[in-house]
Amino acid sequence: MPEIKKLTLENCTRLLKHCGLISADQLSDVLARGKAQETRLYAQHLAGGSRRLRAVVENISPVEVIASFNLELRGLPGRFLTEDVITEAIAAAVGMEYLKIDPLKLNLDVVTAHIPRPFSLKNLIVAVAEKGGILTVAVADPFNTAIINELAIARKLEIKRVLSSKKDILKILREFYGFRASVMAAEQESSTGADLGNLEQYFKLRGNQDIESNDTHVISAVDFLLHYAFEQHSSDIHIEPKREKTLIRFRIDGVMHNIHVIPKLLHAPIVSRIKMLSRMDLAEKRRPQDGRIKTNFNNKDIELRVSTVPVAFGEKVVIRIFDPDILLQDLDSMGFYPRELSLYNSFIRRPNGIILITGPTGSGKTTTLYSSLRSLASPEVNIVTVEDPIEMVMEEFNQIGVQQAIGVGFDSILRNILRQDPDIIMIGEIRDRETAESAVQAALTGHLALSTLHTNDSASAIVRMLDLGIPPFLISATLIGVIAQRLVRKICPQCKIVYELNADELAYLQLDKKSHISWEGQGCKECRGTGYKGRSGIFEVLEMSERIKSVITASVELSDLTDLARKEGMESLRQVATRKMLEGVTTYEEIISMTG
Ligand SMILES: [Zn+2]
């Protein structure tokens, strides 16, 4: 292995070549174009980014330059030479431990207590752990040892260095210090070092000096919190008041993580700030409220739905995050198999009729609805949605929110919008006979109507329509098809290993014992040890063929409908999921949790 004494473009590329991560051609290409690339990155950084961070960011490291070429790893299609991969190779070469920083596992106090932020920024170091008098510090440059000695003397601590990518370190410095600094500044402004753990003191304090929600520090604390949640791709933020503190948690890929513990003193001002942003009544603290915030992150609009509920120790806030990357996808990237996709595409291109999407809460129905409407949207088409509540505000659609409290329900809105000449109508959910009848009415008068139902599978949707009182001949005349769907977690590609199904598991899936291979994720840094990354849709598509129409009567049996649909080629949710398992997309475990 070539010895390295300094991080230069040449040293790093030679090392990567030596490790077999890049080819000789790529090596010479990177060396030839490296300087120009560095200049380009420099210009990019100058254009964006905060002024305070500029000094650090201006020093483009050779690792950043190489990573910016986005080279595919040799023999590993789909995996790229990222800052992380390069940093890991350098760590091995210089005999240091490599650390992929997981912000969710960091202790806020350790990160911010030992090293002042300007010092961290200047030297690109961040404290990541402290145990038994040893402070573990992540550094981006393995050769900048003078600074570590300086720190050891100043803090009177033994210091252990680990190597992390500059990108990870900067992320921590931005997010953690930013939130912490805002919280601490807000706290200081309101009190003079009082013991916040003490409840009596807290009440006394609040009496004379309440922190305002428009305090700049509170504003930035909330901004940092939202930004951090978006960056972590969380779906929900929970702000939970406890007796003596407030807990902030994020839900990521369906799992809750504790993120911050903040002083109770700041609970009310932070909640007020969020209520203000979501246009709620600030004075109302005893009744639940709902609101929404539209904001921007990485040049895309993000919709937040906020709700507050009074609990024992104050108002609990839950913020649901609607990321357009998740809610609006290309139909062909959602997990449909080709046959199902072309069937579904043929459904939504019909001029009139009803399409039903069915599945439990959290099965991705809204994503399918929004993505379908989006694929149909054009200036010539008038799309109207009736939702309870509006999930995400989209300019292309005319969206109407149901207001049950004042008697404006699905059916009354539907009756009115039919007069407004829509082409396509999306009805959030068919819950009652009136709404079902309105959908039928819309279809009969030449509209395409899309809606959802809560049933387990596609054939059950037909039975549900009958139960709601729609006559069989009207179902046959209007229903185009039904989609039943679920979401399964995808196996993390970085830690995927073969999983051998045992005899019981094979029997459960009705597979014979012949050479069926399945996989699972072992858990790695990329997937936070869960073994899963991202989710995929499982779709069962039932087409209302002439034969199915002909068997629909008021007394039709669910099993007869299902059998007939299967005979005509419909694959059940279980079959589709099993297929995805055998293809290595998901696991046996996920099929079990999906099918209950
Ligand atoms: Zn993994």
Residues whose N, C-alpha, C, O or C-beta is under 5 A from the ligand:
A	BS01	ZN	C492 Q494 C495 G521 G523 C524 E526 C527 G531
